[in-house]
Amino acid sequence: MADTSFLSWPFFDAHHRDWAAHVDAVSAGLDVDHTDTDTTCRTLAAQLGTAGILAPTSSNDGHFDVRTLCLARETLARHDGLADFVFAMQGLGTGAITLFGTDPQKAAWLPRTRAGTALSAFALTEPGSGSDVANATMTATRDGTDYILHGEKTWISNGGIADIYTLFARTGEAPGAKGLSAFLITPDLPGFEVTERLTTIAPHPLATLRFTECRVPATAMLGAPGQGFKIAMSVLDVFRPTVAAAALGFARRALNEALARVTTRHVQGAPLSDLQMVQGHIADMALDIDASALLIYRAAWARDSGAPRITREAAMAKLFATDQAQQVIDKAVQLFGGDGVRAGEAVERLYREIRALRIYEGASDVQKVIIARQTLAMFEGDT
């Protein structure tokens, strides 16, 4: 059984505890096939939608409960990484619609993504600009009542299977970050092409997209021209703590697997858990998990309590939880010995799953830069 004592912390209300129990019950009943990720993601979306799990991934009133999102991702990730991926992308892909969409845009897509009948994607990264969003080069050129898209996006989760993409392109209102805009794109548009499906150590639907003279109506724009960077950062502010929560779920599963292993595996007539070195590993794992949870749910609580931006808190949570989850899982693999790297073992799968979380939605080194800049700005503001 996973530790749920953290749900008694003052960050949570009764409905959060009920929600966590519901997600746990639904997650335990999922039978996830990892051999065909495209089909599995569509199936999982439908199952999670029917169970109401996707309900908090968007809203028509522009509000997110980040604690609810984090609890869902932590719980789903503890059970299965692909189930967490499906939930995360339904939120990330439509987050800009919730925060900046018009009523017609919300009506067209949010009921479908919440039901799991339409898959969504967030197309931000480019071959030459991953973390450097402000220097994206894909263009959207105004032509009468339309925009013409030209350029490439890569490492796009749900790329190739999504029904709706939130895409960012340079409209040129100003240099750098102030010259980007956001658009809603469907894959049936002429000039839209999936040029490559990307394979990673933990299989997920990923693709490179190319846009060649791809014409979209101006009504496909989200927000105002030049607001794209603001929109992207606002979405990441909401969902970055949830990446940390997914890492926490992976770490909790790793600790559970390790505890079961060391209390049942014997060495020289005694369980592994009697060894002080093993106890030291367990202590480190438990400490890292609780510290991560505190940072994650502090950030989520702050956002839900009305903080306009949680950039520093979200960066701290994302950096610490993903880095420490890697360490927790590595210790679990070590405690399993040879079985820890056997294909099909839970800890082997977790070892592959965790690595990407330290890269996407802001790599660990980028989070350090964000934290440092925010901390320096706070100090300079006080002096």
MIZAFI-16774 format. One line per field, with one value per residue (C-alpha): residue in three letters; x, y, z. Coordinates in steps of 0.2 Angstrom, whole numbers. Layout:
MIZAFI-16774
residuo <- c(ALA:...)
X <- c(X:...)
Y <- c(Y:...)
Z <- c(Z:...)
end
This chain:
MIZAFI-16774
residuo <- c(MET:ALA:ASP:THR:SER:PHE:LEU:SER:TRP:PRO:PHE:PHE:ASP:ALA:HIS:HIS:ARG:ASP:TRP:ALA:ALA:HIS:VAL:ASP:ALA:VAL:SER:ALA:GLY:LEU:ASP:VAL:ASP:HIS:THR:ASP:THR:ASP:THR:THR:CYS:ARG:THR:LEU:ALA:ALA:GLN:LEU:GLY:THR:ALA:GLY:ILE:LEU:ALA:PRO:THR:SER:SER:ASN:ASP:GLY:HIS:PHE:ASP:VAL:ARG:THR:LEU:CYS:LEU:ALA:ARG:GLU:THR:LEU:ALA:ARG:HIS:ASP:GLY:LEU:ALA:ASP:PHE:VAL:PHE:ALA:MET:GLN:GLY:LEU:GLY:THR:GLY:ALA:ILE:THR:LEU:PHE:GLY:THR:ASP:PRO:GLN:LYS:ALA:ALA:TRP:LEU:PRO:ARG:THR:ARG:ALA:GLY:THR:ALA:LEU:SER:ALA:PHE:ALA:LEU:THR:GLU:PRO:GLY:SER:GLY:SER:ASP:VAL:ALA:ASN:ALA:THR:MET:THR:ALA:THR:ARG:ASP:GLY:THR:ASP:TYR:ILE:LEU:HIS:GLY:GLU:LYS:THR:TRP:ILE:SER:ASN:GLY:GLY:ILE:ALA:ASP:ILE:TYR:THR:LEU:PHE:ALA:ARG:THR:GLY:GLU:ALA:PRO:GLY:ALA:LYS:GLY:LEU:SER:ALA:PHE:LEU:ILE:THR:PRO:ASP:LEU:PRO:GLY:PHE:GLU:VAL:THR:GLU:ARG:LEU:THR:THR:ILE:ALA:PRO:HIS:PRO:LEU:ALA:THR:LEU:ARG:PHE:THR:GLU:CYS:ARG:VAL:PRO:ALA:THR:ALA:MET:LEU:GLY:ALA:PRO:GLY:GLN:GLY:PHE:LYS:ILE:ALA:MET:SER:VAL:LEU:ASP:VAL:PHE:ARG:PRO:THR:VAL:ALA:ALA:ALA:ALA:LEU:GLY:PHE:ALA:ARG:ARG:ALA:LEU:ASN:GLU:ALA:LEU:ALA:ARG:VAL:THR:THR:ARG:HIS:VAL:GLN:GLY:ALA:PRO:LEU:SER:ASP:LEU:GLN:MET:VAL:GLN:GLY:HIS:ILE:ALA:ASP:MET:ALA:LEU:ASP:ILE:ASP:ALA:SER:ALA:LEU:LEU:ILE:TYR:ARG:ALA:ALA:TRP:ALA:ARG:ASP:SER:GLY:ALA:PRO:ARG:ILE:THR:ARG:GLU:ALA:ALA:MET:ALA:LYS:LEU:PHE:ALA:THR:ASP:GLN:ALA:GLN:GLN:VAL:ILE:ASP:LYS:ALA:VAL:GLN:LEU:PHE:GLY:GLY:ASP:GLY:VAL:ARG:ALA:GLY:GLU:ALA:VAL:GLU:ARG:LEU:TYR:ARG:GLU:ILE:ARG:ALA:LEU:ARG:ILE:TYR:GLU:GLY:ALA:SER:ASP:VAL:GLN:LYS:VAL:ILE:ILE:ALA:ARG:GLN:THR:LEU:ALA:MET:PHE:GLU:GLY:ASP:THR)
X <- c(0:6:8:-6:-3:2:-16:-19:-7:-16:-13:-28:-47:-59:-63:-45:-44:-60:-53:-36:-46:-56:-41:-32:-47:-49:-30:-30:-42:-33:-25:-11:-4:13:16:5:6:-5:-19:-17:-17:-33:-40:-34:-41:-58:-57:-51:-64:-78:-72:-72:-53:-50:-63:-50:-39:-49:-63:-74:-72:-53:-49:-38:-37:-18:-19:-32:-21:-6:-15:-21:-4:5:-8:-9:11:12:1:7:17:7:-9:-1:5:-13:-19:-5:-7:-26:-22:-6:-13:-29:-22:-21:-39:-45:-34:-36:-48:-64:-81:-83:-65:-69:-86:-78:-64:-65:-80:-72:-55:-63:-73:-57:-65:-52:-33:-23:-5:6:17:31:48:58:73:84:75:70:71:74:56:58:69:57:58:42:32:14:12:-4:-13:-30:-42:-29:-12:1:11:29:42:45:40:48:47:29:20:4:11:3:-12:-18:-35:-30:-13:-10:4:16:23:32:20:33:24:41:58:60:47:35:33:25:7:-3:-15:-27:-22:-30:-21:-32:-25:-16:2:2:14:20:38:45:39:51:56:62:68:50:39:26:18:31:33:41:29:32:21:23:12:-1:-16:-27:-40:-36:-50:-39:-28:-28:-28:-21:-6:10:3:11:25:14:1:15:22:5:1:18:16:0:7:25:21:11:27:35:19:22:40:33:22:36:46:33:30:49:50:35:44:60:51:43:59:70:58:56:73:85:104:113:97:90:80:89:80:91:106:111:116:99:91:101:95:77:79:86:71:58:66:67:49:42:53:47:29:31:38:25:10:16:17:0:-8:0:-8:-25:-24:-23:-5:-4:12:21:36:49:39:35:53:59:46:50:69:69:56:62:80:77:65:79:89:75:72:91:92:77:86:101:92:84:101:101:82:82:88:77:65:47:51:42:58:66:51:52:71:67:51:59:73:63:54:71:71:53:44:60:76:84:98:84:75:91:92:74:76:92:84:69:79:90:75:67:83:86:68:71:86)
Y <- c(0:17:30:42:50:66:69:74:89:106:109:98:99:84:84:82:66:59:63:54:39:39:41:27:15:19:17:0:-6:-1:-14:-5:-12:-5:-13:-1:16:25:13:12:31:32:18:26:43:35:25:40:51:39:38:57:57:70:82:93:94:109:121:133:146:148:140:125:117:112:101:91:90:85:72:64:63:57:43:38:38:27:14:17:30:29:32:48:53:53:63:76:79:81:96:103:102:112:122:138:135:135:151:161:153:161:154:146:138:131:124:116:106:106:94:82:82:80:65:57:57:69:69:86:91:106:111:122:114:117:108:123:130:118:128:144:147:166:162:150:152:145:159:163:176:186:185:193:184:169:165:155:143:138:129:113:107:92:81:84:73:65:71:60:55:72:79:97:105:121:128:143:153:169:183:197:210:212:204:189:183:197:192:175:170:154:145:130:118:102:89:89:106:106:108:99:84:72:69:58:47:47:32:34:23:24:23:37:45:58:66:79:90:101:115:121:135:129:141:143:156:171:164:150:161:160:176:192:193:193:185:168:168:174:160:147:152:153:135:129:138:127:111:111:106:92:85:85:76:62:60:59:45:36:38:31:16:13:14:2:-10:-9:-11:-27:-33:-30:-37:-53:-56:-65:-64:-76:-81:-63:-51:-37:-24:-30:-23:-5:0:-5:4:20:18:17:32:42:37:41:58:63:58:68:83:82:81:97:107:101:104:120:126:119:126:144:144:138:151:165:168:176:167:153:152:150:138:128:127:122:108:102:102:94:81:75:74:65:53:48:44:35:24:21:15:3:-4:-7:-15:-27:-33:-41:-42:-23:-22:-37:-31:-32:-28:-12:-4:-7:2:16:18:22:32:45:51:61:71:79:86:91:106:114:104:104:116:128:127:132:147:152:149:159:174:174:173:188:198:196:201:216:221:221:231)
Z <- c(0:-4:9:9:26:17:12:30:28:28:10:6:9:10:-8:-12:-1:-10:-27:-23:-17:-33:-45:-35:-37:-56:-59:-50:-63:-79:-90:-99:-115:-118:-135:-146:-137:-150:-148:-129:-127:-136:-126:-109:-114:-116:-100:-90:-98:-94:-76:-74:-71:-85:-79:-70:-85:-92:-87:-96:-82:-84:-67:-63:-46:-47:-31:-40:-55:-45:-35:-51:-59:-44:-42:-60:-62:-46:-56:-74:-83:-99:-90:-82:-99:-106:-92:-93:-111:-110:-98:-106:-123:-119:-105:-116:-121:-103:-99:-115:-127:-133:-129:-146:-144:-127:-133:-148:-139:-120:-118:-130:-122:-105:-111:-119:-136:-143:-139:-137:-139:-135:-150:-143:-145:-161:-168:-164:-149:-135:-118:-128:-132:-135:-150:-159:-178:-185:-193:-195:-208:-210:-226:-226:-214:-213:-206:-216:-205:-210:-200:-189:-172:-163:-148:-148:-136:-144:-161:-175:-165:-158:-164:-158:-156:-147:-158:-156:-170:-173:-179:-178:-167:-159:-157:-146:-134:-138:-156:-153:-155:-151:-163:-162:-176:-183:-192:-207:-213:-230:-227:-210:-210:-198:-204:-190:-176:-162:-151:-134:-119:-112:-127:-129:-144:-150:-167:-178:-187:-202:-208:-227:-232:-220:-220:-204:-201:-190:-178:-174:-164:-145:-136:-145:-157:-148:-133:-137:-124:-110:-115:-115:-98:-90:-95:-89:-73:-70:-76:-71:-53:-60:-69:-51:-45:-58:-53:-35:-40:-49:-33:-22:-33:-32:-13:-12:-23:-13:3:-3:-9:6:18:9:2:14:15:27:35:38:28:18:28:43:35:41:23:16:30:25:7:13:25:10:-1:12:15:-3:-6:8:4:-14:-9:2:-12:-24:-14:-8:-26:-30:-14:-18:-35:-29:-16:-28:-31:-48:-53:-45:-56:-42:-32:-47:-53:-36:-36:-53:-51:-34:-37:-53:-48:-32:-40:-51:-36:-27:-42:-44:-26:-29:-44:-34:-20:-33:-39:-56:-56:-55:-74:-80:-93:-86:-68:-61:-56:-73:-81:-68:-72:-90:-87:-75:-86:-98:-83:-80:-97:-103:-98:-93:-90:-73:-77:-84:-67:-58:-69:-65:-47:-46:-56:-45:-29:-35:-40:-23:-14:-26:-23:-4:-4)
end
